[in-house]
Protein backbone atom coordinates (compact mmCIF):
# COMPACT_ATOMS: atom_id res chain seq x y z
CA UNK A 1 0.00 0.00 0.00
CA UNK A 2 1.21 3.52 -0.77
CA UNK A 3 2.31 5.67 2.12
CA UNK A 4 1.72 9.37 2.48
CA UNK A 5 5.11 10.33 3.94
CA UNK A 6 8.20 11.42 2.04
CA UNK A 7 8.44 12.36 -1.59
CA UNK A 8 6.14 10.21 -3.65
CA UNK A 9 6.02 9.43 -7.35
CA UNK A 10 6.14 12.37 -9.70
CA UNK A 11 8.07 14.54 -7.24
CA UNK A 12 5.22 15.05 -4.78
CA UNK A 13 6.14 16.84 -1.60
CA UNK A 14 6.09 15.11 1.74
CA UNK A 15 4.17 16.39 4.74
CA UNK A 16 7.31 17.76 6.41
CA UNK A 17 8.19 19.80 3.34
CA UNK A 18 4.63 21.15 3.03
CA UNK A 19 4.71 22.08 6.72
CA UNK A 20 8.05 23.87 6.27
CA UNK A 21 6.66 25.84 3.34
CA UNK A 22 3.56 26.79 5.33
CA UNK A 23 5.67 27.98 8.27
CA UNK A 24 7.95 29.97 5.96
CA UNK A 25 4.99 31.67 4.28
CA UNK A 26 3.57 32.56 7.69
CA UNK A 27 6.92 33.94 8.80
CA UNK A 28 7.28 35.96 5.60
CA UNK A 29 3.82 37.50 5.99
CA UNK A 30 4.14 38.24 9.71
CA UNK A 31 7.63 39.74 9.51
CA UNK A 32 6.60 41.77 6.45
CA UNK A 33 3.50 43.10 8.20
CA UNK A 34 5.54 44.06 11.26
CA UNK A 35 8.20 45.85 9.21
CA UNK A 36 5.54 47.66 7.17
CA UNK A 37 3.72 48.77 10.34
CA UNK A 38 6.94 50.13 11.83
CA UNK A 39 7.76 52.09 8.66
CA UNK A 40 4.22 53.43 8.39
CA UNK A 41 4.30 54.49 12.02
CA UNK A 42 7.67 56.18 11.62
CA UNK A 43 6.65 58.12 8.51
CA UNK A 44 2.97 58.84 9.17
CA UNK A 45 3.17 58.96 12.97
CA UNK A 46 3.96 62.66 13.24
CA UNK A 47 0.98 63.47 11.02
CA UNK A 48 -1.29 61.40 13.23
CA UNK A 49 0.08 62.75 16.52
CA UNK A 50 0.58 66.44 15.81
CA UNK A 51 -1.53 69.13 14.20
CA UNK A 52 0.26 69.68 10.91
CA UNK A 53 -0.86 71.60 7.81
CA UNK A 54 -3.25 69.58 5.63
CA UNK A 55 -0.84 69.14 2.72
CA UNK A 56 2.02 67.95 4.95
CA UNK A 57 -0.28 65.56 6.78
CA UNK A 58 -1.57 64.12 3.51
CA UNK A 59 1.95 63.66 2.10
CA UNK A 60 3.17 61.91 5.26
CA UNK A 61 0.20 59.55 5.50
CA UNK A 62 0.16 58.67 1.80
CA UNK A 63 3.95 58.40 1.65
CA UNK A 64 3.94 56.14 4.71
CA UNK A 65 1.27 53.97 3.12
CA UNK A 66 3.18 53.65 -0.14
CA UNK A 67 6.47 52.91 1.61
CA UNK A 68 4.79 50.36 3.88
CA UNK A 69 3.17 48.61 0.91
CA UNK A 70 6.41 48.46 -1.05
CA UNK A 71 8.35 47.24 1.97
CA UNK A 72 5.73 44.55 2.65
CA UNK A 73 5.99 43.22 -0.91
CA UNK A 74 9.79 43.35 -1.07
CA UNK A 75 10.23 41.70 2.34
CA UNK A 76 7.75 38.92 1.55
CA UNK A 77 9.35 38.11 -1.79
CA UNK A 78 12.89 38.23 -0.40
CA UNK A 79 12.08 35.83 2.46
CA UNK A 80 10.35 33.36 0.14
CA UNK A 81 13.12 33.51 -2.50
CA UNK A 82 15.76 32.95 0.19
CA UNK A 83 13.79 29.95 1.47
CA UNK A 84 13.46 28.51 -2.03
CA UNK A 85 17.21 28.80 -2.63
CA UNK A 86 17.99 27.17 0.71
CA UNK A 87 15.62 24.29 -0.04
CA UNK A 88 17.40 23.34 -3.27
CA UNK A 89 20.07 20.67 -3.07
CA UNK A 90 23.61 21.93 -2.76
CA UNK A 91 25.78 22.11 -5.84
CA UNK A 92 28.67 19.70 -6.31
CA UNK A 93 31.96 21.00 -4.98
CA UNK A 94 30.35 23.27 -2.40
CA UNK A 95 30.17 22.52 1.28
CA UNK A 96 26.87 22.41 3.07
CA UNK A 97 26.39 25.08 5.78
CA UNK A 98 25.70 22.36 8.38
CA UNK A 99 28.70 20.17 7.54
Buried (B, 14 or more C-beta within 10 A) or exposed (E): EEEEEEEEEEEEEBEEEEEBBEEBBEBBBEBBBEBBEEBBBEBBBBBEEEEBEEEEBEBBBEBBBEBBEEBBEEBBEEBBEEBEEEEEEEEEEEEEEEE
